[in-house]
Amino acid sequence: MLGTLVNTGTVLVGSTVGILLKRRFPPRVQEVAMQAVGAVTLLIGLQMGLAADSGRKIIVVLLSLVGGAILGEALDIQGALDRLGQRLERRFARPGDDQFARAFVTASLLFCVGPMTILGAIQDGLQGDATLLFTKAVLDGIASTAIAASLGFGTYFAAGTVFLYQGALTLAAAGVREVMTPAIVQAVTATGGLMIACLAVNIWGLAALRVANMLPGLLLAGVLTWTLEWAAAFF
C-alpha cells in the first residue's frame, strides 16, 4: 500500500498548490495549464495505445472498447460518477464553485484509468515494489496542480478515489498474478491508453466523451486475450 499512500499524498499536495496558484494566476494562464495537461495526457494515451502493434491486438482493443462502452452505458458508470460528484459538490463545494463535479470526475478518471494504475498496484501488492506507482504519483501530483488551479476544490476528493480504488487493486493483486501474461498486459495497456487519449479530448473541452463508461473494456481486454491464448493452446 506504500505506493498508493504516496500517490494519495501527491494528489493532496498538488491540489493544495493548485488552489493557492488559482488566486494568483488569471483565467488564461489556468486555461493554458489545462491545455498542457491535456497534451501530456494525449501523449501518454497514444504511447500506451501503440502497444496494440498487430492486427489481432487492434481487433481485441476495438472489441474491448465497444463491448466495454455498451456494458458501461448499461451500468451508467459515468452517470454514477457524475451523481457522486454532484452530491459531493452540494455537501462540500464552496460558494461560487460551479466546477466541483467536473474537477472530481476529470481528476478521478485521469488518476485511475489506465494500466499504470492496475500494473503499479499489482507490482506493489505482489512484490512490494512501488516504483511504478511512485512514477505515477509524480505525474498525478503535477496534473492535480493544473486541474485544481483551473477547476477548483473538487480535485481534493479525487485523492479519495485514488486511495480506495488503487488500494483495493493492491490488496487484490495476489488473486490475478497467474493470469497477467505479457499479452494480457499489452491488451490492457493499449485499451487503457485509448481511454486516456479520449480523456485528453474532454480536458480540452472539445467533446464530452463518456470515458467512465468505457472502463469495463479493461476487463474485457484481459478476458478476450486470455481466451485467445487458451484457444491457441488447443487449436
ZADO-1210 file (C-alpha; in nm, 4 decimals, padded with zeros to 6 digits):
<atoms>
<atom x="00.0000" y="00.0000" z="00.0000" code="MET" pos="1"/>
<atom x="00.3029" y="00.2306" z="00.0183" code="LEU" pos="2"/>
<atom x="00.2734" y="00.3379" z="-00.3445" code="GLY" pos="3"/>
<atom x="-00.0962" y="00.4199" z="-00.3048" code="THR" pos="4"/>
<atom x="-00.0342" y="00.6200" z="00.0119" code="LEU" pos="5"/>
<atom x="00.2365" y="00.8238" z="-00.1611" code="VAL" pos="6"/>
<atom x="00.0134" y="00.8718" z="-00.4657" code="ASN" pos="7"/>
<atom x="-00.2742" y="00.9915" z="-00.2488" code="THR" pos="8"/>
<atom x="-00.0398" y="01.2344" z="-00.0783" code="GLY" pos="9"/>
<atom x="00.0893" y="01.3836" z="-00.4031" code="THR" pos="10"/>
<atom x="-00.2667" y="01.4442" z="-00.5235" code="VAL" pos="11"/>
<atom x="-00.3483" y="01.6271" z="-00.1985" code="LEU" pos="12"/>
<atom x="-00.0304" y="01.8331" z="-00.2154" code="VAL" pos="13"/>
<atom x="-00.0765" y="01.9086" z="-00.5847" code="GLY" pos="14"/>
<atom x="-00.4378" y="02.0109" z="-00.5260" code="SER" pos="15"/>
<atom x="-00.3319" y="02.2441" z="-00.2471" code="THR" pos="16"/>
<atom x="-00.0679" y="02.4065" z="-00.4655" code="VAL" pos="17"/>
<atom x="-00.3208" y="02.4404" z="-00.7472" code="GLY" pos="18"/>
<atom x="-00.5786" y="02.6085" z="-00.5221" code="ILE" pos="19"/>
<atom x="-00.3148" y="02.8536" z="-00.3999" code="LEU" pos="20"/>
<atom x="-00.1993" y="02.9273" z="-00.7538" code="LEU" pos="21"/>
<atom x="-00.5557" y="02.9802" z="-00.8704" code="LYS" pos="22"/>
<atom x="-00.5726" y="03.3012" z="-00.6700" code="ARG" pos="23"/>
<atom x="-00.2615" y="03.4391" z="-00.8340" code="ARG" pos="24"/>
<atom x="-00.2937" y="03.3360" z="-01.1975" code="PHE" pos="25"/>
<atom x="-00.5518" y="03.4789" z="-01.4390" code="PRO" pos="26"/>
<atom x="-00.8005" y="03.2502" z="-01.6174" code="PRO" pos="27"/>
<atom x="-00.5958" y="03.2492" z="-01.9375" code="ARG" pos="28"/>
<atom x="-00.2981" y="03.1018" z="-01.7501" code="VAL" pos="29"/>
<atom x="-00.5234" y="02.8395" z="-01.5893" code="GLN" pos="30"/>
<atom x="-00.6619" y="02.7586" z="-01.9337" code="GLU" pos="31"/>
<atom x="-00.3209" y="02.7071" z="-02.0926" code="VAL" pos="32"/>
<atom x="-00.2144" y="02.4932" z="-01.7945" code="ALA" pos="33"/>
<atom x="-00.5101" y="02.2629" z="-01.8591" code="MET" pos="34"/>
<atom x="-00.4224" y="02.2565" z="-02.2282" code="GLN" pos="35"/>
<atom x="-00.0733" y="02.1421" z="-02.1340" code="ALA" pos="36"/>
<atom x="-00.2124" y="01.8673" z="-01.9103" code="VAL" pos="37"/>
<atom x="-00.4362" y="01.7593" z="-02.1972" code="GLY" pos="38"/>
<atom x="-00.1400" y="01.7452" z="-02.4344" code="ALA" pos="39"/>
<atom x="00.0653" y="01.5270" z="-02.1996" code="VAL" pos="40"/>
<atom x="-00.2403" y="01.3108" z="-02.1315" code="THR" pos="41"/>
<atom x="-00.2852" y="01.2586" z="-02.5052" code="LEU" pos="42"/>
<atom x="00.0833" y="01.1716" z="-02.5452" code="LEU" pos="43"/>
<atom x="00.0678" y="00.9127" z="-02.2655" code="ILE" pos="44"/>
<atom x="-00.2522" y="00.7664" z="-02.4061" code="GLY" pos="45"/>
<atom x="-00.1151" y="00.7338" z="-02.7589" code="LEU" pos="46"/>
<atom x="00.2096" y="00.5796" z="-02.6364" code="GLN" pos="47"/>
<atom x="00.0139" y="00.3215" z="-02.4417" code="MET" pos="48"/>
<atom x="-00.2249" y="00.2650" z="-02.7313" code="GLY" pos="49"/>
<atom x="00.0688" y="00.1720" z="-02.9568" code="LEU" pos="50"/>
<atom x="00.1046" y="-00.1466" z="-02.7512" code="ALA" pos="51"/>
<atom x="-00.1553" y="-00.2788" z="-02.9971" code="ALA" pos="52"/>
<atom x="00.1076" y="-00.3375" z="-03.2648" code="ASP" pos="53"/>
<atom x="-00.0641" y="-00.6054" z="-03.4710" code="SER" pos="54"/>
<atom x="-00.3960" y="-00.6568" z="-03.6452" code="GLY" pos="55"/>
<atom x="-00.5174" y="-00.9108" z="-03.3898" code="ARG" pos="56"/>
<atom x="-00.4325" y="-00.6827" z="-03.0982" code="LYS" pos="57"/>
<atom x="-00.6119" y="-00.3915" z="-03.2629" code="ILE" pos="58"/>
<atom x="-00.9226" y="-00.6068" z="-03.3067" code="ILE" pos="59"/>
<atom x="-00.9061" y="-00.7066" z="-02.9384" code="VAL" pos="60"/>
<atom x="-00.8811" y="-00.3395" z="-02.8397" code="VAL" pos="61"/>
<atom x="-01.1708" y="-00.2486" z="-03.0693" code="LEU" pos="62"/>
<atom x="-01.3941" y="-00.5231" z="-02.9325" code="LEU" pos="63"/>
<atom x="-01.2944" y="-00.4363" z="-02.5774" code="SER" pos="64"/>
<atom x="-01.3717" y="-00.0665" z="-02.6165" code="LEU" pos="65"/>
<atom x="-01.7023" y="-00.1225" z="-02.7943" code="VAL" pos="66"/>
<atom x="-01.8131" y="-00.4023" z="-02.5634" code="GLY" pos="67"/>
<atom x="-01.6945" y="-00.2136" z="-02.2573" code="GLY" pos="68"/>
<atom x="-01.8755" y="00.1014" z="-02.3657" code="ALA" pos="69"/>
<atom x="-02.2002" y="-00.0903" z="-02.4184" code="ILE" pos="70"/>
<atom x="-02.1693" y="-00.2536" z="-02.0771" code="LEU" pos="71"/>
<atom x="-02.0710" y="00.0763" z="-01.9174" code="GLY" pos="72"/>
<atom x="-02.3706" y="00.2507" z="-02.0717" code="GLU" pos="73"/>
<atom x="-02.5978" y="-00.0223" z="-01.9368" code="ALA" pos="74"/>
<atom x="-02.4460" y="00.0202" z="-01.5907" code="LEU" pos="75"/>
<atom x="-02.4373" y="00.4006" z="-01.6304" code="ASP" pos="76"/>
<atom x="-02.0915" y="00.4267" z="-01.4724" code="ILE" pos="77"/>
<atom x="-02.0441" y="00.7832" z="-01.5964" code="GLN" pos="78"/>
<atom x="-02.3793" y="00.8833" z="-01.4547" code="GLY" pos="79"/>
<atom x="-02.2926" y="00.7301" z="-01.1189" code="ALA" pos="80"/>
<atom x="-01.9646" y="00.9199" z="-01.1088" code="LEU" pos="81"/>
<atom x="-02.1358" y="01.2419" z="-01.2102" code="ASP" pos="82"/>
<atom x="-02.4019" y="01.1956" z="-00.9411" code="ARG" pos="83"/>
<atom x="-02.1344" y="01.1251" z="-00.6819" code="LEU" pos="84"/>
<atom x="-01.9535" y="01.4407" z="-00.7868" code="GLY" pos="85"/>
<atom x="-02.2752" y="01.6398" z="-00.7630" code="GLN" pos="86"/>
<atom x="-02.3503" y="01.5034" z="-00.4143" code="ARG" pos="87"/>
<atom x="-02.0009" y="01.5951" z="-00.3013" code="LEU" pos="88"/>
<atom x="-02.0479" y="01.9336" z="-00.4645" code="GLU" pos="89"/>
<atom x="-02.3681" y="02.0002" z="-00.2703" code="ARG" pos="90"/>
<atom x="-02.2020" y="01.8878" z="00.0507" code="ARG" pos="91"/>
<atom x="-01.8549" y="02.0385" z="00.0251" code="PHE" pos="92"/>
<atom x="-01.8280" y="02.2892" z="-00.2609" code="ALA" pos="93"/>
<atom x="-01.7505" y="02.6472" z="-00.1757" code="ARG" pos="94"/>
<atom x="-01.9923" y="02.9253" z="-00.2752" code="PRO" pos="95"/>
<atom x="-01.9471" y="03.0158" z="-00.6392" code="GLY" pos="96"/>
<atom x="-01.7599" y="02.6936" z="-00.7238" code="ASP" pos="97"/>
<atom x="-01.9670" y="02.5603" z="-01.0136" code="ASP" pos="98"/>
<atom x="-01.6998" y="02.3218" z="-01.1474" code="GLN" pos="99"/>
<atom x="-01.6623" y="02.0963" z="-00.8443" code="PHE" pos="100"/>
<atom x="-01.8153" y="01.7877" z="-01.0064" code="ALA" pos="101"/>
<atom x="-01.6154" y="01.8322" z="-01.3261" code="ARG" pos="102"/>
<atom x="-01.2928" y="01.8628" z="-01.1261" code="ALA" pos="103"/>
<atom x="-01.3721" y="01.5487" z="-00.9272" code="PHE" pos="104"/>
<atom x="-01.4692" y="01.3352" z="-01.2273" code="VAL" pos="105"/>
<atom x="-01.1878" y="01.4587" z="-01.4530" code="THR" pos="106"/>
<atom x="-00.9205" y="01.4074" z="-01.1880" code="ALA" pos="107"/>
<atom x="-01.0571" y="01.0705" z="-01.0734" code="SER" pos="108"/>
<atom x="-01.0586" y="00.9332" z="-01.4270" code="LEU" pos="109"/>
<atom x="-00.7165" y="01.0737" z="-01.5104" code="LEU" pos="110"/>
<atom x="-00.5635" y="00.9275" z="-01.1940" code="PHE" pos="111"/>
<atom x="-00.7373" y="00.5888" z="-01.2042" code="CYS" pos="112"/>
<atom x="-00.7976" y="00.4978" z="-01.5703" code="VAL" pos="113"/>
<atom x="-00.5121" y="00.3110" z="-01.7268" code="GLY" pos="114"/>
<atom x="-00.2831" y="00.0163" z="-01.6818" code="PRO" pos="115"/>
<atom x="-00.0250" y="00.2219" z="-01.4891" code="MET" pos="116"/>
<atom x="-00.2722" y="00.2148" z="-01.2010" code="THR" pos="117"/>
<atom x="-00.3509" y="-00.1540" z="-01.2410" code="ILE" pos="118"/>
<atom x="00.0005" y="-00.2775" z="-01.3064" code="LEU" pos="119"/>
<atom x="00.1543" y="-00.0484" z="-01.0468" code="GLY" pos="120"/>
<atom x="-00.0901" y="-00.1714" z="-00.7839" code="ALA" pos="121"/>
<atom x="-00.0217" y="-00.5336" z="-00.8785" code="ILE" pos="122"/>
<atom x="00.3546" y="-00.4796" z="-00.8642" code="GLN" pos="123"/>
<atom x="00.3235" y="-00.3115" z="-00.5254" code="ASP" pos="124"/>
<atom x="00.0894" y="-00.5770" z="-00.3900" code="GLY" pos="125"/>
<atom x="00.2748" y="-00.8833" z="-00.5127" code="LEU" pos="126"/>
<atom x="00.6376" y="-00.7775" z="-00.4888" code="GLN" pos="127"/>
<atom x="00.6378" y="-00.4799" z="-00.2561" code="GLY" pos="128"/>
<atom x="00.7889" y="-00.2752" z="-00.5400" code="ASP" pos="129"/>
<atom x="00.6156" y="00.0609" z="-00.5649" code="ALA" pos="130"/>
<atom x="00.8457" y="00.2092" z="-00.8307" code="THR" pos="131"/>
<atom x="00.5734" y="00.2313" z="-01.0948" code="LEU" pos="132"/>
<atom x="00.3279" y="00.3892" z="-00.8526" code="LEU" pos="133"/>
<atom x="00.5929" y="00.6385" z="-00.7395" code="PHE" pos="134"/>
<atom x="00.6308" y="00.7449" z="-01.1031" code="THR" pos="135"/>
<atom x="00.2550" y="00.7726" z="-01.1366" code="LYS" pos="136"/>
<atom x="00.2426" y="00.9727" z="-00.8121" code="ALA" pos="137"/>
<atom x="00.4722" y="01.2380" z="-00.9593" code="VAL" pos="138"/>
<atom x="00.2596" y="01.2657" z="-01.2739" code="LEU" pos="139"/>
<atom x="-00.0633" y="01.2804" z="-01.0713" code="ASP" pos="140"/>
<atom x="00.0804" y="01.5479" z="-00.8432" code="GLY" pos="141"/>
<atom x="00.1639" y="01.7701" z="-01.1390" code="ILE" pos="142"/>
<atom x="-00.1714" y="01.7051" z="-01.3055" code="ALA" pos="143"/>
<atom x="-00.3662" y="01.7714" z="-00.9837" code="SER" pos="144"/>
<atom x="-00.1956" y="02.1096" z="-00.9523" code="THR" pos="145"/>
<atom x="-00.3076" y="02.2111" z="-01.3013" code="ALA" pos="146"/>
<atom x="-00.6602" y="02.0717" z="-01.2607" code="ILE" pos="147"/>
<atom x="-00.7128" y="02.2325" z="-00.9201" code="ALA" pos="148"/>
<atom x="-00.5828" y="02.5660" z="-01.0478" code="ALA" pos="149"/>
<atom x="-00.8288" y="02.5505" z="-01.3352" code="SER" pos="150"/>
<atom x="-01.1345" y="02.3727" z="-01.1914" code="LEU" pos="151"/>
<atom x="-01.1025" y="02.4133" z="-00.8189" code="GLY" pos="152"/>
<atom x="-01.1646" y="02.2316" z="-00.4937" code="PHE" pos="153"/>
<atom x="-01.3181" y="01.9121" z="-00.6338" code="GLY" pos="154"/>
<atom x="-00.9733" y="01.7756" z="-00.7160" code="THR" pos="155"/>
<atom x="-00.9132" y="01.7080" z="-00.3461" code="TYR" pos="156"/>
<atom x="-01.1770" y="01.4360" z="-00.3450" code="PHE" pos="157"/>
<atom x="-01.0053" y="01.2537" z="-00.6301" code="ALA" pos="158"/>
<atom x="-00.7404" y="01.1639" z="-00.3705" code="ALA" pos="159"/>
<atom x="-01.0080" y="00.9510" z="-00.2033" code="GLY" pos="160"/>
<atom x="-01.0790" y="00.7794" z="-00.5335" code="THR" pos="161"/>
<atom x="-00.7092" y="00.7018" z="-00.5759" code="VAL" pos="162"/>
<atom x="-00.6816" y="00.5648" z="-00.2229" code="PHE" pos="163"/>
<atom x="-00.9902" y="00.3428" z="-00.2409" code="LEU" pos="164"/>
<atom x="-00.9598" y="00.2179" z="-00.5999" code="TYR" pos="165"/>
<atom x="-00.5846" y="00.1788" z="-00.6203" code="GLN" pos="166"/>
<atom x="-00.5646" y="00.0427" z="-00.2682" code="GLY" pos="167"/>
<atom x="-00.8288" y="-00.2194" z="-00.3418" code="ALA" pos="168"/>
<atom x="-00.6386" y="-00.3286" z="-00.6513" code="LEU" pos="169"/>
<atom x="-00.3197" y="-00.3620" z="-00.4478" code="THR" pos="170"/>
<atom x="-00.4910" y="-00.5788" z="-00.1873" code="LEU" pos="171"/>
<atom x="-00.6487" y="-00.7944" z="-00.4594" code="ALA" pos="172"/>
<atom x="-00.3278" y="-00.8263" z="-00.6611" code="ALA" pos="173"/>
<atom x="-00.2411" y="-01.1772" z="-00.5439" code="ALA" pos="174"/>
<atom x="-00.5588" y="-01.3117" z="-00.7000" code="GLY" pos="175"/>
<atom x="-00.4690" y="-01.2029" z="-01.0542" code="VAL" pos="176"/>
<atom x="-00.0996" y="-01.2919" z="-01.0608" code="ARG" pos="177"/>
<atom x="-00.1434" y="-01.6124" z="-01.2561" code="GLU" pos="178"/>
<atom x="-00.3441" y="-01.4591" z="-01.5414" code="VAL" pos="179"/>
<atom x="-00.1384" y="-01.1453" z="-01.6059" code="MET" pos="180"/>
<atom x="00.0580" y="-01.2750" z="-01.9038" code="THR" pos="181"/>
<atom x="00.2586" y="-01.0335" z="-02.1250" code="PRO" pos="182"/>
<atom x="-00.0126" y="-01.0485" z="-02.3915" code="ALA" pos="183"/>
<atom x="-00.2815" y="-00.9524" z="-02.1411" code="ILE" pos="184"/>
<atom x="-00.0670" y="-00.6652" z="-02.0154" code="VAL" pos="185"/>
<atom x="-00.0290" y="-00.5370" z="-02.3723" code="GLN" pos="186"/>
<atom x="-00.4019" y="-00.5603" z="-02.4427" code="ALA" pos="187"/>
<atom x="-00.4959" y="-00.3805" z="-02.1218" code="VAL" pos="188"/>
<atom x="-00.2265" y="-00.1194" z="-02.1840" code="THR" pos="189"/>
<atom x="-00.3489" y="-00.0411" z="-02.5356" code="ALA" pos="190"/>
<atom x="-00.7148" y="-00.0322" z="-02.4323" code="THR" pos="191"/>
<atom x="-00.6479" y="00.1913" z="-02.1342" code="GLY" pos="192"/>
<atom x="-00.4252" y="00.4134" z="-02.3452" code="GLY" pos="193"/>
<atom x="-00.7052" y="00.4935" z="-02.5868" code="LEU" pos="194"/>
<atom x="-00.9321" y="00.5743" z="-02.2939" code="MET" pos="195"/>
<atom x="-00.6710" y="00.8167" z="-02.1654" code="ILE" pos="196"/>
<atom x="-00.6462" y="00.9729" z="-02.5132" code="ALA" pos="197"/>
<atom x="-01.0244" y="01.0221" z="-02.5049" code="CYS" pos="198"/>
<atom x="-00.9892" y="01.1856" z="-02.1655" code="LEU" pos="199"/>
<atom x="-00.7492" y="01.4382" z="-02.3204" code="ALA" pos="200"/>
<atom x="-01.0297" y="01.5406" z="-02.5574" code="VAL" pos="201"/>
<atom x="-01.2508" y="01.6048" z="-02.2537" code="ASN" pos="202"/>
<atom x="-00.9795" y="01.8051" z="-02.0783" code="ILE" pos="203"/>
<atom x="-00.9529" y="02.0311" z="-02.3825" code="TRP" pos="204"/>
<atom x="-01.3296" y="02.0754" z="-02.3846" code="GLY" pos="205"/>
<atom x="-01.3628" y="01.9546" z="-02.7435" code="LEU" pos="206"/>
<atom x="-01.6293" y="01.6979" z="-02.6553" code="ALA" pos="207"/>
<atom x="-01.7941" y="01.5291" z="-02.3587" code="ALA" pos="208"/>
<atom x="-01.6874" y="01.1704" z="-02.4141" code="LEU" pos="209"/>
<atom x="-01.8246" y="00.9289" z="-02.1538" code="ARG" pos="210"/>
<atom x="-01.4869" y="00.7752" z="-02.0766" code="VAL" pos="211"/>
<atom x="-01.6007" y="00.6219" z="-01.7490" code="ALA" pos="212"/>
<atom x="-01.8493" y="00.4064" z="-01.9385" code="ASN" pos="213"/>
<atom x="-01.5574" y="00.2539" z="-02.1297" code="MET" pos="214"/>
<atom x="-01.3926" y="00.1240" z="-01.8123" code="LEU" pos="215"/>
<atom x="-01.5327" y="-00.2323" z="-01.8433" code="PRO" pos="216"/>
<atom x="-01.3235" y="-00.2526" z="-02.1608" code="GLY" pos="217"/>
<atom x="-01.0136" y="-00.3028" z="-01.9447" code="LEU" pos="218"/>
<atom x="-01.1606" y="-00.6238" z="-01.8071" code="LEU" pos="219"/>
<atom x="-01.2830" y="-00.7328" z="-02.1489" code="LEU" pos="220"/>
<atom x="-00.9354" y="-00.6787" z="-02.2967" code="ALA" pos="221"/>
<atom x="-00.7909" y="-00.9179" z="-02.0410" code="GLY" pos="222"/>
<atom x="-01.0660" y="-01.1751" z="-02.0854" code="VAL" pos="223"/>
<atom x="-01.0521" y="-01.1701" z="-02.4654" code="LEU" pos="224"/>
<atom x="-00.6738" y="-01.2030" z="-02.4704" code="THR" pos="225"/>
<atom x="-00.6811" y="-01.4862" z="-02.2193" code="TRP" pos="226"/>
<atom x="-00.9487" y="-01.6616" z="-02.4278" code="THR" pos="227"/>
<atom x="-00.7393" y="-01.6302" z="-02.7446" code="LEU" pos="228"/>
<atom x="-00.4319" y="-01.7636" z="-02.5657" code="GLU" pos="229"/>
<atom x="-00.6335" y="-02.0548" z="-02.4262" code="TRP" pos="230"/>
<atom x="-00.7825" y="-02.1326" z="-02.7682" code="ALA" pos="231"/>
<atom x="-00.4388" y="-02.1180" z="-02.9348" code="ALA" pos="232"/>
<atom x="-00.3123" y="-02.3814" z="-02.6952" code="ALA" pos="233"/>
<atom x="-00.5744" y="-02.6304" z="-02.8162" code="PHE" pos="234"/>
<atom x="-00.6113" y="-02.5470" z="-03.1850" code="PHE" pos="235"/>
</atoms>
